[in-house]
Amino acid sequence: MSEKLKPAARVAGQRQDVWSIINEAAAASPKQPVVNMGQGFFGYNPPDFILNAAKEALNRVDCNQYAPTRGRPRLLKALSEAYAPHWGRKLDPNKEITITTGANEGESRPAPERHLLDLIDSGQGMLSAFMAFIEPGDEVIVFEPFFDQYISNIEMPGGKVVYVPMHPPKDGATKTLSAAEWTIDFDELERAITPRTKMLVINTPHNPVGKVFSREELQKIADLCLKNKIIILSDEVYDRLFYVPFTRIATLSPEVEQITLTVGSAGKNFYATGWRVGWLMGPPHLIQYVSAAHTRICYSSVSPLQEACAIGFEQADAHNFWTTCINDMQAKMKRFNAIWDELNIPYSIPEGGYFVMVNLAKVQIPEDYSFPPHVASRPRDFKLAWFLIQELGVAAIPPSEFYTDANAHIVEDYLRFAVCKPDEVLEEAKERLRGLKKFLKQ
Ligand SMILES: Cc1ncc(COP(=O)(O)O)c(C=O)c1O
């Protein structure tokens, strides 16, 4: 191929990414159809009051045209009101909130055949934040395991990712423990800070670990950021799914609020990841530049679905929706995780979100089992994922993809399962996972 037709390094990844490995493995499995507990999309629809709002919005002329770049006024107002009880005051809808195309985005995996503009346009709340503040060479601290999109989004404006690992519970291979037991070493975090550290990304409730950072942990992180003048980007897309008390880092103090951008996602809130509606909230001196970046990246975000989300927020309490979300997801967690209790396989009990990390150290893959080269060359969790897909027809995600190569060993016995699926699917997965019995070390 001519040199000039070569894709830019930022999109031409060398290694096959986890999503295509798992999807290809699922397509090749003899156990069809595979029960897909891999990717975190919902296996059911938003409730009718939100779906109907979307359908009605499509009939309105103004809803089918460009939304204002910062977002439709009705959604900005609805967010300001919906978040007021959590912030202790109403955020200014015109200065402290901006609507984006998803909190981040779900699809910009390295794909040389896609055009960069497609890549950027398909979603970009956090991308807008990085584009707004990162200059080439600036450092951004990210905890491992990370949501994979952070990395390319930081690198696009020339940022350097500095990784700090989260450590699983010491007894994780033998005991089922709370996801709270995954911890940060604060000395390690402090050592990662340099004069070039511009931002720090935190995710709570956490994907994939299921941890909800405690107030004390958030305070320590915030103190370090205040001391070193670091912007906090708090990814709170699972903010309506918490099973223990949940603190928003921006609400710790007025000083912390001044350096914090909080990210939200209607896709996660309303079971509609394909709608691509997200937002950032923060002080005007940060939000104005995020809005400026957003305008240049994709101008404005999908209009009728913003209207539907506005109505979703306006009516959620009347439908008891937020409580139902928590109760339903907790019931799914309980239903699904019963299989691990039955098999005596340990897992991290989620404090929030819809993922569960399961420690499969006890699973013995037969020694002569053959893997394709792109799986054989990866850590054990990739082999476990492949094995489960081929032998049982259940797909899960190997989390070492969300660690750097140097730290991948930390999670090589874990797999991540997404439980945001209908109960029948969870029951079918459990039935198939019983097939693990004959591969368990005693
Ligand atoms: C931690 C985290 N942040 C951001 C996102 C992206 O959210 P959205 O679909 O609104 O872009 C996801 C989606 O899986 C996620 O898990």
The ligand as an SDF file (V2000), in Angstrom:
LIG
                    3D

 16 16  0  0  0  0  0  0  0  0999 V2000
  -16.6080    3.2860   32.8400 C   0  0  0  0  0  0  0  0  0  0  0  0
  -17.3080    3.6870   31.5900 C   0  0  0  0  0  0  0  0  0  0  0  0
  -17.2360    4.9530   31.1800 N   0  0  0  0  0  0  0  0  0  0  0  0
  -17.8590    5.3730   30.0660 C   0  0  0  0  0  0  0  0  0  0  0  0
  -18.5990    4.4930   29.3070 C   0  0  0  0  0  0  0  0  0  0  0  0
  -19.2370    4.9910   28.0410 C   0  0  0  0  0  0  0  0  0  0  0  0
  -20.5300    5.4590   28.2610 O   0  0  0  0  0  0  0  0  0  0  0  0
  -21.4340    5.8900   27.0020 P   0  0  0  0  0  0  0  0  0  0  0  0
  -22.0080    4.6250   26.4300 O   0  0  0  0  0  0  0  0  0  0  0  0
  -22.4550    6.8270   27.5250 O   0  0  0  0  0  0  0  0  0  0  0  0
  -20.5140    6.5700   26.0310 O   0  0  0  0  0  0  0  0  0  0  0  0
  -18.6910    3.1480   29.6750 C   0  0  0  0  0  0  0  0  0  0  0  0
  -19.4250    2.1700   28.8440 C   0  0  0  0  0  0  0  0  0  0  0  0
  -19.2760    0.9730   28.9630 O   0  0  0  0  0  0  0  0  0  0  0  0
  -18.0290    2.7340   30.8640 C   0  0  0  0  0  0  0  0  0  0  0  0
  -18.0950    1.4640   31.2930 O   0  0  0  0  0  0  0  0  0  0  0  0
  1  2  1  0
  2  3  1  0
  2 15  2  0
  3  4  2  0
  4  5  1  0
  5  6  1  0
  5 12  2  0
  6  7  1  0
  7  8  1  0
  8  9  2  0
  8 10  1  0
  8 11  1  0
 12 13  1  0
 12 15  1  0
 13 14  2  0
 15 16  1  0
M  END
$$$$
